[in-house]
Every structure is written in C-alpha cells, then in structure tokens.
Amino acid sequence: MPITSKYRQDGEVLVIKVGEKFDFSKVEEFRNAYNDLTDKTNEIAVDLSITEYMDSSALGMLLNMQKSLKGGNYTYSIENARPQVSKILEISRFDKKFQLR
C-alpha cells in the first residue's frame, strides 16, 4: 500500500497514512506526503494503524521530517501504532519528539 496524505479539520491537520511496511523503500514517498502544506496546517499526524514493520530508516524519516519543516510552527503526532511498532517508538524515546496517540 502506498503512503497517502489527506487533510482533516479544514486543512489544519495533515494526516500521513503509512502502509504495512515503513522502511527505506518509502523515503521518497514519505517526503512527498508532506511537501505541499497549506497555510492553515498546524499539525502533522503520522497514522501507523496498518504498519506492521518499521526499521531504523523509518525513525530517521520521521526525524528528517521535523528537521526539514523546522521553520514552521507545527506539532507532530504518531497515531494508532500497533503494539510492536509502539514498543519501537517508546524504546527509541520518540514520545519526547512526537505526541503518541
């Protein structure tokens, strides 16, 4: 499944939905998902509800997203992570950089 993005709350929240595998092969797709933000956007949410596999390059992509959007005043969240993915995020201390929901 490809990475998709859509807006909710009248364009204030960009939701990036990642497929079953979140790894190095998704670098360009993930980057393109947050390339064209609206002026109204104030939050970027990454939906991992169907993600079963995530490697260290996926963690790097999440950090690079924050770094590349540093000039904007955005909040970042990771939503609906399955238990095995949630554990990776907690061990990697991503709860310090993202709101985990």
N, CA, C and O atoms as CSV, one atom per row, in Angstrom:
chain,resi,resn,atom,element,x,y,z
A,1,MET,N,N,0.840,-1.183,0.000
A,1,MET,CA,C,0.000,0.000,0.000
A,1,MET,C,C,0.884,1.246,0.000
A,1,MET,O,O,1.831,1.339,0.782
A,2,PRO,N,N,0.579,2.188,-0.864
A,2,PRO,CA,C,1.371,3.423,-0.898
A,2,PRO,C,C,1.070,4.326,0.298
A,2,PRO,O,O,0.043,4.181,0.961
A,3,ILE,N,N,1.968,5.242,0.555
A,3,ILE,CA,C,1.750,6.247,1.592
A,3,ILE,C,C,0.772,7.276,1.034
A,3,ILE,O,O,0.925,7.752,-0.091
A,4,THR,N,N,-0.231,7.607,1.835
A,4,THR,CA,C,-1.230,8.586,1.406
A,4,THR,C,C,-1.257,9.745,2.400
A,4,THR,O,O,-0.849,9.609,3.554
A,5,SER,N,N,-1.741,10.873,1.927
A,5,SER,CA,C,-1.910,12.013,2.830
A,5,SER,C,C,-3.236,12.682,2.530
A,5,SER,O,O,-3.677,12.750,1.382
A,6,LYS,N,N,-3.859,13.171,3.585
A,6,LYS,CA,C,-5.120,13.897,3.450
A,6,LYS,C,C,-5.224,14.873,4.614
A,6,LYS,O,O,-4.563,14.721,5.642
A,7,TYR,N,N,-6.060,15.866,4.426
A,7,TYR,CA,C,-6.267,16.864,5.467
A,7,TYR,C,C,-7.553,16.579,6.225
A,7,TYR,O,O,-8.521,16.056,5.674
A,8,ARG,N,N,-7.537,16.932,7.487
A,8,ARG,CA,C,-8.755,16.906,8.296
A,8,ARG,C,C,-8.825,18.217,9.076
A,8,ARG,O,O,-7.852,18.970,9.123
A,9,GLN,N,N,-9.955,18.478,9.673
A,9,GLN,CA,C,-10.190,19.714,10.424
A,9,GLN,C,C,-9.920,20.939,9.556
A,9,GLN,O,O,-9.156,21.832,9.922
A,10,ASP,N,N,-10.565,20.953,8.407
A,10,ASP,CA,C,-10.475,22.080,7.469
A,10,ASP,C,C,-9.049,22.472,7.108
A,10,ASP,O,O,-8.735,23.657,6.993
A,11,GLY,N,N,-8.193,21.479,6.932
A,11,GLY,CA,C,-6.832,21.744,6.489
A,11,GLY,C,C,-5.838,22.019,7.593
A,11,GLY,O,O,-4.666,22.271,7.313
A,12,GLU,N,N,-6.270,21.978,8.839
A,12,GLU,CA,C,-5.353,22.263,9.946
A,12,GLU,C,C,-4.432,21.096,10.273
A,12,GLU,O,O,-3.324,21.293,10.771
A,13,VAL,N,N,-4.895,19.872,9.991
A,13,VAL,CA,C,-4.115,18.677,10.315
A,13,VAL,C,C,-3.864,17.878,9.042
A,13,VAL,O,O,-4.803,17.490,8.346
A,14,LEU,N,N,-2.596,17.637,8.747
A,14,LEU,CA,C,-2.231,16.759,7.646
A,14,LEU,C,C,-2.021,15.369,8.229
A,14,LEU,O,O,-1.219,15.193,9.146
A,15,VAL,N,N,-2.739,14.380,7.700
A,15,VAL,CA,C,-2.595,13.005,8.155
A,15,VAL,C,C,-1.867,12.210,7.077
A,15,VAL,O,O,-2.330,12.111,5.940
A,16,ILE,N,N,-0.725,11.649,7.449
A,16,ILE,CA,C,0.065,10.819,6.541
A,16,ILE,C,C,-0.138,9.372,6.979
A,16,ILE,O,O,0.266,8.985,8.076
A,17,LYS,N,N,-0.759,8.590,6.127
A,17,LYS,CA,C,-1.016,7.186,6.442
A,17,LYS,C,C,0.027,6.316,5.759
A,17,LYS,O,O,0.181,6.331,4.537
A,18,VAL,N,N,0.738,5.557,6.584
A,18,VAL,CA,C,1.815,4.701,6.109
A,18,VAL,C,C,1.267,3.287,5.940
A,18,VAL,O,O,0.389,2.866,6.693
A,19,GLY,N,N,1.780,2.560,4.959
A,19,GLY,CA,C,1.341,1.196,4.694
A,19,GLY,C,C,1.885,0.186,5.688
A,19,GLY,O,O,2.343,0.554,6.769
A,20,GLU,N,N,1.833,-1.099,5.317
A,20,GLU,CA,C,2.246,-2.181,6.207
A,20,GLU,C,C,3.730,-2.153,6.538
A,20,GLU,O,O,4.127,-2.504,7.649
A,21,LYS,N,N,4.556,-1.734,5.574
A,21,LYS,CA,C,5.997,-1.649,5.801
A,21,LYS,C,C,6.438,-0.192,5.724
A,21,LYS,O,O,6.126,0.519,4.769
A,22,PHE,N,N,7.166,0.232,6.744
A,22,PHE,CA,C,7.713,1.584,6.786
A,22,PHE,C,C,9.223,1.408,6.869
A,22,PHE,O,O,9.788,1.229,7.948
A,23,ASP,N,N,9.870,1.463,5.693
A,23,ASP,CA,C,11.305,1.225,5.631
A,23,ASP,C,C,11.946,2.120,4.570
A,23,ASP,O,O,11.296,3.009,4.019
A,24,PHE,N,N,13.206,1.879,4.296
A,24,PHE,CA,C,13.971,2.735,3.395
A,24,PHE,C,C,13.337,2.886,2.018
A,24,PHE,O,O,13.518,3.916,1.369
A,25,SER,N,N,12.612,1.898,1.572
A,25,SER,CA,C,11.989,1.966,0.244
A,25,SER,C,C,10.906,3.044,0.160
A,25,SER,O,O,10.437,3.370,-0.931
A,26,LYS,N,N,10.513,3.591,1.300
A,26,LYS,CA,C,9.436,4.594,1.349
A,26,LYS,C,C,9.942,6.033,1.497
A,26,LYS,O,O,9.146,6.954,1.681
A,27,VAL,N,N,11.248,6.224,1.419
A,27,VAL,CA,C,11.824,7.556,1.669
A,27,VAL,C,C,11.179,8.635,0.802
A,27,VAL,O,O,10.663,9.624,1.322
A,28,GLU,N,N,11.206,8.452,-0.497
A,28,GLU,CA,C,10.690,9.481,-1.400
A,28,GLU,C,C,9.179,9.669,-1.240
A,28,GLU,O,O,8.685,10.797,-1.228
A,29,GLU,N,N,8.464,8.576,-1.120
A,29,GLU,CA,C,7.010,8.656,-0.936
A,29,GLU,C,C,6.656,9.426,0.334
A,29,GLU,O,O,5.753,10.263,0.335
A,30,PHE,N,N,7.378,9.133,1.412
A,30,PHE,CA,C,7.104,9.803,2.685
A,30,PHE,C,C,7.411,11.293,2.584
A,30,PHE,O,O,6.635,12.124,3.055
A,31,ARG,N,N,8.526,11.622,1.980
A,31,ARG,CA,C,8.911,13.027,1.812
A,31,ARG,C,C,7.865,13.784,0.983
A,31,ARG,O,O,7.521,14.921,1.307
A,32,ASN,N,N,7.372,13.165,-0.065
A,32,ASN,CA,C,6.356,13.791,-0.912
A,32,ASN,C,C,5.032,14.000,-0.178
A,32,ASN,O,O,4.263,14.893,-0.533
A,33,ALA,N,N,4.767,13.198,0.823
A,33,ALA,CA,C,3.496,13.280,1.543
A,33,ALA,C,C,3.337,14.593,2.312
A,33,ALA,O,O,2.212,15.039,2.534
A,34,TYR,N,N,4.433,15.212,2.719
A,34,TYR,CA,C,4.338,16.470,3.466
A,34,TYR,C,C,4.964,17.647,2.704
A,34,TYR,O,O,5.263,18.683,3.298
A,35,ASN,N,N,5.157,17.489,1.421
A,35,ASN,CA,C,5.800,18.515,0.594
A,35,ASN,C,C,4.977,19.783,0.411
A,35,ASN,O,O,5.537,20.880,0.418
A,36,ASP,N,N,3.682,19.663,0.249
A,36,ASP,CA,C,2.838,20.819,-0.065
A,36,ASP,C,C,1.849,21.105,1.060
A,36,ASP,O,O,0.668,20.777,0.954
A,37,LEU,N,N,2.326,21.706,2.116
A,37,LEU,CA,C,1.458,22.024,3.250
A,37,LEU,C,C,0.685,23.312,2.981
A,37,LEU,O,O,1.190,24.229,2.333
A,38,THR,N,N,-0.540,23.367,3.484
A,38,THR,CA,C,-1.331,24.589,3.340
A,38,THR,C,C,-0.923,25.591,4.419
A,38,THR,O,O,-0.253,25.240,5.390
A,39,ASP,N,N,-1.332,26.823,4.232
A,39,ASP,CA,C,-1.054,27.857,5.238
A,39,ASP,C,C,-1.791,27.594,6.539
A,39,ASP,O,O,-1.373,28.059,7.599
A,40,LYS,N,N,-2.880,26.852,6.463
A,40,LYS,CA,C,-3.700,26.553,7.641
A,40,LYS,C,C,-3.136,25.419,8.490
A,40,LYS,O,O,-3.519,25.259,9.648
A,41,THR,N,N,-2.234,24.637,7.920
A,41,THR,CA,C,-1.746,23.443,8.612
A,41,THR,C,C,-0.940,23.805,9.849
A,41,THR,O,O,-0.015,24.614,9.788
A,42,ASN,N,N,-1.308,23.189,10.984
A,42,ASN,CA,C,-0.551,23.416,12.213
A,42,ASN,C,C,-0.147,22.108,12.904
A,42,ASN,O,O,0.572,22.118,13.903
A,43,GLU,N,N,-0.625,20.978,12.354
A,43,GLU,CA,C,-0.248,19.684,12.921
A,43,GLU,C,C,-0.022,18.675,11.807
A,43,GLU,O,O,-0.719,18.675,10.792
A,44,ILE,N,N,0.957,17.823,12.015
A,44,ILE,CA,C,1.214,16.725,11.099
A,44,ILE,C,C,1.104,15.437,11.904
A,44,ILE,O,O,1.846,15.215,12.860
A,45,ALA,N,N,0.162,14.597,11.495
A,45,ALA,CA,C,-0.089,13.335,12.184
A,45,ALA,C,C,0.312,12.185,11.266
A,45,ALA,O,O,-0.090,12.145,10.103
A,46,VAL,N,N,1.096,11.258,11.785
A,46,VAL,CA,C,1.503,10.077,11.028
A,46,VAL,C,C,0.679,8.905,11.562
A,46,VAL,O,O,0.792,8.529,12.729
A,47,ASP,N,N,-0.147,8.339,10.689
A,47,ASP,CA,C,-1.039,7.246,11.060
A,47,ASP,C,C,-0.363,5.916,10.755
A,47,ASP,O,O,-0.103,5.592,9.597
A,48,LEU,N,N,-0.081,5.147,11.806
A,48,LEU,CA,C,0.601,3.866,11.658
A,48,LEU,C,C,-0.345,2.701,11.963
A,48,LEU,O,O,0.102,1.639,12.394
A,49,SER,N,N,-1.625,2.891,11.744
A,49,SER,CA,C,-2.623,1.883,12.121
A,49,SER,C,C,-2.457,0.555,11.396
A,49,SER,O,O,-2.824,-0.484,11.944
A,50,ILE,N,N,-1.921,0.556,10.187
A,50,ILE,CA,C,-1.740,-0.716,9.479
A,50,ILE,C,C,-0.272,-1.095,9.337
A,50,ILE,O,O,0.057,-2.078,8.672
A,51,THR,N,N,0.602,-0.327,9.955
A,51,THR,CA,C,2.042,-0.589,9.851
A,51,THR,C,C,2.425,-1.750,10.770
A,51,THR,O,O,2.231,-1.693,11.984
A,52,GLU,N,N,2.970,-2.795,10.167
A,52,GLU,CA,C,3.397,-3.970,10.918
A,52,GLU,C,C,4.908,-4.036,11.072
A,52,GLU,O,O,5.415,-4.690,11.984
A,53,TYR,N,N,5.630,-3.358,10.182
A,53,TYR,CA,C,7.085,-3.401,10.201
A,53,TYR,C,C,7.640,-1.997,10.043
A,53,TYR,O,O,7.210,-1.227,9.185
A,54,MET,N,N,8.598,-1.688,10.885
A,54,MET,CA,C,9.233,-0.364,10.865
A,54,MET,C,C,10.695,-0.574,11.216
A,54,MET,O,O,11.012,-1.254,12.191
A,55,ASP,N,N,11.596,0.017,10.415
A,55,ASP,CA,C,13.016,-0.136,10.720
A,55,ASP,C,C,13.631,1.199,11.124
A,55,ASP,O,O,12.928,2.202,11.249
A,56,SER,N,N,14.927,1.205,11.324
A,56,SER,CA,C,15.599,2.423,11.790
A,56,SER,C,C,15.538,3.546,10.753
A,56,SER,O,O,15.556,4.721,11.120
A,57,SER,N,N,15.468,3.208,9.483
A,57,SER,CA,C,15.364,4.271,8.474
A,57,SER,C,C,14.020,4.993,8.586
A,57,SER,O,O,13.934,6.181,8.274
A,58,ALA,N,N,12.976,4.297,9.025
A,58,ALA,CA,C,11.679,4.935,9.241
A,58,ALA,C,C,11.776,5.957,10.385
A,58,ALA,O,O,11.204,7.044,10.313
A,59,LEU,N,N,12.500,5.588,11.424
A,59,LEU,CA,C,12.708,6.534,12.525
A,59,LEU,C,C,13.454,7.767,12.012
A,59,LEU,O,O,13.131,8.898,12.375
A,60,GLY,N,N,14.454,7.530,11.166
A,60,GLY,CA,C,15.193,8.645,10.572
A,60,GLY,C,C,14.313,9.520,9.705
A,60,GLY,O,O,14.466,10.741,9.708
A,61,MET,N,N,13.395,8.926,8.963
A,61,MET,CA,C,12.477,9.713,8.119
A,61,MET,C,C,11.589,10.608,8.963
A,61,MET,O,O,11.315,11.749,8.591
A,62,LEU,N,N,11.141,10.093,10.098
A,62,LEU,CA,C,10.304,10.907,10.992
A,62,LEU,C,C,11.097,12.101,11.526
A,62,LEU,O,O,10.587,13.221,11.572
A,63,LEU,N,N,12.342,11.858,11.928
A,63,LEU,CA,C,13.184,12.954,12.422
A,63,LEU,C,C,13.526,13.938,11.315
A,63,LEU,O,O,13.545,15.147,11.548
A,64,ASN,N,N,13.798,13.441,10.116
A,64,ASN,CA,C,14.102,14.325,8.989
A,64,ASN,C,C,12.912,15.195,8.616
A,64,ASN,O,O,13.085,16.338,8.191
A,65,MET,N,N,11.703,14.660,8.772
A,65,MET,CA,C,10.510,15.460,8.510
A,65,MET,C,C,10.484,16.667,9.447
A,65,MET,O,O,10.261,17.795,9.009
A,66,GLN,N,N,10.710,16.425,10.721
A,66,GLN,CA,C,10.739,17.535,11.680
A,66,GLN,C,C,11.844,18.521,11.342
A,66,GLN,O,O,11.638,19.734,11.405
A,67,LYS,N,N,12.997,18.016,10.990
A,67,LYS,CA,C,14.135,18.881,10.662
A,67,LYS,C,C,13.851,19.734,9.430
A,67,LYS,O,O,14.144,20.930,9.421
A,68,SER,N,N,13.285,19.130,8.396
A,68,SER,CA,C,13.035,19.880,7.162
A,68,SER,C,C,11.892,20.882,7.301
A,68,SER,O,O,11.813,21.838,6.530
A,69,LEU,N,N,11.014,20.675,8.271
A,69,LEU,CA,C,9.891,21.601,8.484
A,69,LEU,C,C,10.124,22.497,9.693
A,69,LEU,O,O,9.182,23.082,10.229
A,70,LYS,N,N,11.354,22.603,10.113
A,70,LYS,CA,C,11.713,23.344,11.321
A,70,LYS,C,C,11.229,24.789,11.318
A,70,LYS,O,O,10.886,25.324,12.373
A,71,GLY,N,N,11.196,25.425,10.159
A,71,GLY,CA,C,10.769,26.818,10.078
A,71,GLY,C,C,9.300,27.027,10.404
A,71,GLY,O,O,8.905,28.122,10.805
A,72,GLY,N,N,8.487,25.994,10.239
A,72,GLY,CA,C,7.061,26.095,10.537
A,72,GLY,C,C,6.802,25.834,12.012
A,72,GLY,O,O,7.633,25.251,12.708
A,73,ASN,N,N,5.665,26.262,12.469
A,73,ASN,CA,C,5.292,26.067,13.864
A,73,ASN,C,C,4.290,24.915,13.938
A,73,ASN,O,O,3.099,25.134,14.159
A,74,TYR,N,N,4.780,23.683,13.750
A,74,TYR,CA,C,3.915,22.517,13.692
A,74,TYR,C,C,4.042,21.669,14.947
A,74,TYR,O,O,5.089,21.636,15.594
A,75,THR,N,N,2.964,20.991,15.272
A,75,THR,CA,C,3.038,19.928,16.258
A,75,THR,C,C,3.030,18.619,15.476
A,75,THR,O,O,2.499,18.544,14.368
A,76,TYR,N,N,3.625,17.598,16.068
A,76,TYR,CA,C,3.780,16.317,15.386
A,76,TYR,C,C,3.215,15.213,16.265
A,76,TYR,O,O,3.451,15.177,17.473
A,77,SER,N,N,2.469,14.317,15.640
A,77,SER,CA,C,1.926,13.193,16.389
A,77,SER,C,C,2.033,11.912,15.576
A,77,SER,O,O,2.089,11.927,14.347
A,78,ILE,N,N,2.060,10.812,16.301
A,78,ILE,CA,C,2.003,9.487,15.697
A,78,ILE,C,C,0.764,8.826,16.272
A,78,ILE,O,O,0.600,8.729,17.488
A,79,GLU,N,N,-0.107,8.371,15.376
A,79,GLU,CA,C,-1.402,7.856,15.793
A,79,GLU,C,C,-1.553,6.374,15.484
A,79,GLU,O,O,-1.006,5.862,14.507
A,80,ASN,N,N,-2.305,5.704,16.339
A,80,ASN,CA,C,-2.794,4.342,16.103
A,80,ASN,C,C,-1.712,3.301,15.866
A,80,ASN,O,O,-1.937,2.345,15.125
A,81,ALA,N,N,-0.553,3.460,16.471
A,81,ALA,CA,C,0.525,2.482,16.273
A,81,ALA,C,C,0.150,1.151,16.922
A,81,ALA,O,O,-0.358,1.114,18.043
A,82,ARG,N,N,0.406,0.075,16.210
A,82,ARG,CA,C,0.190,-1.265,16.753
A,82,ARG,C,C,1.207,-1.513,17.872
A,82,ARG,O,O,2.240,-0.846,17.936
A,83,PRO,N,N,0.909,-2.476,18.753
A,83,PRO,CA,C,1.794,-2.698,19.910
A,83,PRO,C,C,3.271,-2.884,19.576
A,83,PRO,O,O,4.125,-2.311,20.253
A,84,GLN,N,N,3.595,-3.673,18.547
A,84,GLN,CA,C,5.012,-3.917,18.233
A,84,GLN,C,C,5.696,-2.659,17.713
A,84,GLN,O,O,6.879,-2.447,17.980
A,85,VAL,N,N,4.971,-1.823,16.976
A,85,VAL,CA,C,5.526,-0.560,16.483
A,85,VAL,C,C,5.605,0.443,17.623
A,85,VAL,O,O,6.568,1.202,17.726
A,86,SER,N,N,4.607,0.443,18.463
A,86,SER,CA,C,4.587,1.341,19.621
A,86,SER,C,C,5.799,1.084,20.525
A,86,SER,O,O,6.393,2.019,21.063
A,87,LYS,N,N,6.146,-0.165,20.679
A,87,LYS,CA,C,7.289,-0.521,21.517
A,87,LYS,C,C,8.587,0.043,20.932
A,87,LYS,O,O,9.433,0.548,21.671
A,88,ILE,N,N,8.745,-0.043,19.604
A,88,ILE,CA,C,9.925,0.529,18.939
A,88,ILE,C,C,9.995,2.033,19.197
A,88,ILE,O,O,11.062,2.569,19.495
A,89,LEU,N,N,8.854,2.708,19.082
A,89,LEU,CA,C,8.809,4.159,19.291
A,89,LEU,C,C,9.158,4.518,20.731
A,89,LEU,O,O,9.878,5.488,20.968
A,90,GLU,N,N,8.663,3.756,21.685
A,90,GLU,CA,C,8.951,4.030,23.097
A,90,GLU,C,C,10.413,3.769,23.430
A,90,GLU,O,O,11.044,4.569,24.121
A,91,ILE,N,N,10.960,2.650,22.943
A,91,ILE,CA,C,12.371,2.320,23.201
A,91,ILE,C,C,13.274,3.398,22.599
A,91,ILE,O,O,14.306,3.744,23.173
A,92,SER,N,N,12.880,3.918,21.448
A,92,SER,CA,C,13.661,4.952,20.758
A,92,SER,C,C,13.385,6.356,21.308
A,92,SER,O,O,13.944,7.342,20.827
A,93,ARG,N,N,12.527,6.430,22.310
A,93,ARG,CA,C,12.172,7.686,23.000
A,93,ARG,C,C,11.514,8.705,22.069
A,93,ARG,O,O,11.711,9.911,22.219
A,94,PHE,N,N,10.749,8.222,21.130
A,94,PHE,CA,C,10.044,9.108,20.216
A,94,PHE,C,C,8.877,9.810,20.891
A,94,PHE,O,O,8.304,10.742,20.326
A,95,ASP,N,N,8.518,9.372,22.098
A,95,ASP,CA,C,7.488,10.068,22.854
A,95,ASP,C,C,7.967,11.449,23.302
A,95,ASP,O,O,7.166,12.273,23.744
A,96,LYS,N,N,9.263,11.698,23.190
A,96,LYS,CA,C,9.817,13.014,23.532
A,96,LYS,C,C,9.723,13.989,22.357
A,96,LYS,O,O,9.743,15.204,22.555
A,97,LYS,N,N,9.620,13.462,21.138
A,97,LYS,CA,C,9.585,14.304,19.936
A,97,LYS,C,C,8.211,14.363,19.298
A,97,LYS,O,O,7.905,15.309,18.572
A,98,PHE,N,N,7.373,13.360,19.562
A,98,PHE,CA,C,6.044,13.257,18.969
A,98,PHE,C,C,5.025,12.971,20.062
A,98,PHE,O,O,5.341,12.340,21.071
A,99,GLN,N,N,3.812,13.437,19.852
A,99,GLN,CA,C,2.713,13.011,20.709
A,99,GLN,C,C,2.308,11.628,20.207
A,99,GLN,O,O,1.987,11.467,19.029
A,100,LEU,N,N,2.320,10.642,21.078
A,100,LEU,CA,C,1.897,9.299,20.694
A,100,LEU,C,C,0.452,9.118,21.121
A,100,LEU,O,O,0.119,9.207,22.302
A,101,ARG,N,N,-0.407,8.860,20.129
A,101,ARG,CA,C,-1.837,8.712,20.432
A,101,ARG,C,C,-2.328,7.355,20.015
A,101,ARG,O,O,-3.506,7.043,20.190
